Every structure is written in structure tokens, then in C-alpha cells.
Amino acid sequence: MAGTARVALGIDIGGSGIKGAPVDLDRGVLLEERFKIDTPKHSTPEALAAVVAEIANNFTDRLPADAPIGITIPGVVQHGVVRTAANIDKKWIDSPGQWLFSETLGRRCLLVNDADAAGVAELRYGAARGHDGLVIVTTLGTGIGIALLHKGVLIPNAELGHLSLDGHDAETRAAASARDREGLSWAQWAARLQRYYSYLESLLWPDLFVVGGGVSRRSEKFLPLLSLRTPIVPAQLQNAAGIIGAAALAAD
Ligand code: BGC
């Protein structure tokens, strides 16, 4: 595999699928096609660990024995312990996820919040590469994920997707899932994004917003409808960002 490249395995746990691939850390690219398995309906720690192990086993024979493994989860991760579970089984709350994955895989793993991983990937290799100011990477999917990056340093677990917006948890109004669930037009959804991003910029005064998540592939449908003082750009790494960021953080 890939000559002398620095390699780590990244695995991204999402609402609909769990995906993994080896990552070339020098270039921030996937070295093989992603291996994907549907997220089990009952997304308990044991169920997700079994799927993650299956994905890892698909690659480990071709990885160096000491290759780092990074795994994302859509919740707060404090020192390896998962603290919140907005869109996964509530059994995750306070479970020692990093230890569980390491035990199941038989290798040391790093567990990180999914948006933090995507943010680090965009900062190191993607749309915010080398940016020195305050960058807010937002992932619009089942929920809203946030990565805060200042002068290249990640401030982890910023759960600003749950800000209160017009009396609602913001992600229930403005995540991509809200557009699907409520059958909103692009313009209707963009109006909610406008409220959300204006609120964020009034609180944090970022230098750049990066918009990720699957829907960012169609950013031309909604980004031009937003009027913000902060530059706002689509993510570049698309659905590989979580994998790449998890791998990069595991190797740090
Ligand atoms: C969770 C975050 C996560 C985001 C994106 C939110 O519901 O609270 O931790 O990053 O969804 O998956």
C-alpha cells in the first residue's frame, strides 16, 4: 500500500451509513474506495462496534500493524467517553466508546466527534486549508455538526447545532434532514439557514464558514440565497471529510 506515505485508517459513523478507508495523510486522500455498511437501526454501542470491526477488518491486512485508527461518532466525546447521543441510541451516553472500539478491534483507536473530524480535514486538506482566522465548519445532515477552528487549533465538541432558534433546537429546523422531512423548497430551507448562520455569526464573528454534509454537493441551490457578512463556501472533501479527519487526528 502506497509506498512510503503516512497512512491511517478512518471510519466515519453517520446516521445512514458507516464508512471507512485508509487515508494518505500527506495528501489527505483516500487510498482505497470507501467500504460502507448501513448503520444498524438500533445503533447501540455493541451494534456499532461490530460494524466498525467489520469495516476495519476489511483493510487491516493491508495496513501497517501500527497504523493509527480514527473513528467518528455523532456526539460529544470527552477523553474517549461519549457524552451525548442526539441521533444515535441513548445507550451511548456516558459509555467509554474509545475503549469499546479499541477492545473490539484489538487495536488502539481514537474516537472523535464527527463534525470535529470533518473540520480538521477541511482545514488541513480542503476548503479552509491553511486558514489562520476563526473558521466554523458546519455539517448539515441528520443533525447540524460544528467544528470551531482558530489559528489551526480545534476547539472540540462545540455543540452549536443545538442552539435555540425561534424556540426550537436549531438542527430540527435547519439540518438537511429537516428539508427532507418537511419537503421544504430550497428557498424555504435557505430562509432557515439564513436565520441560523446570522445567529452564529452574531455570536462568534468567524472569518469563514465552510458548509459540509452530503447536501453541500448541491450548494449552488442554497448558498447564493444567503446574505451574510462572513464568507461562506462549500466543503471540498464531501463525504470523505469525516474519514480523512478521523485518520489525521488519530495520527497526531
Ligand atoms: C450532535 C453532534 C454532531 C452533529 C452532526 C448533533 O446532533 O449533537 O455531536 O456532531 O449532530 O452529526
Boltz pocket constraint, residues with backbone or C-beta under 6 A from the ligand:
constraints:
  - pocket:
      binder: B
      contacts: [[A, 73], [A, 74], [A, 75], [A, 76], [A, 84], [A, 86], [A, 87], [A, 113], [A, 114], [A, 115], [A, 116], [A, 139], [A, 141], [A, 142], [A, 143], [A, 144], [A, 145], [A, 146], [A, 159], [A, 161], [A, 171]]
      max_distance: 6.0
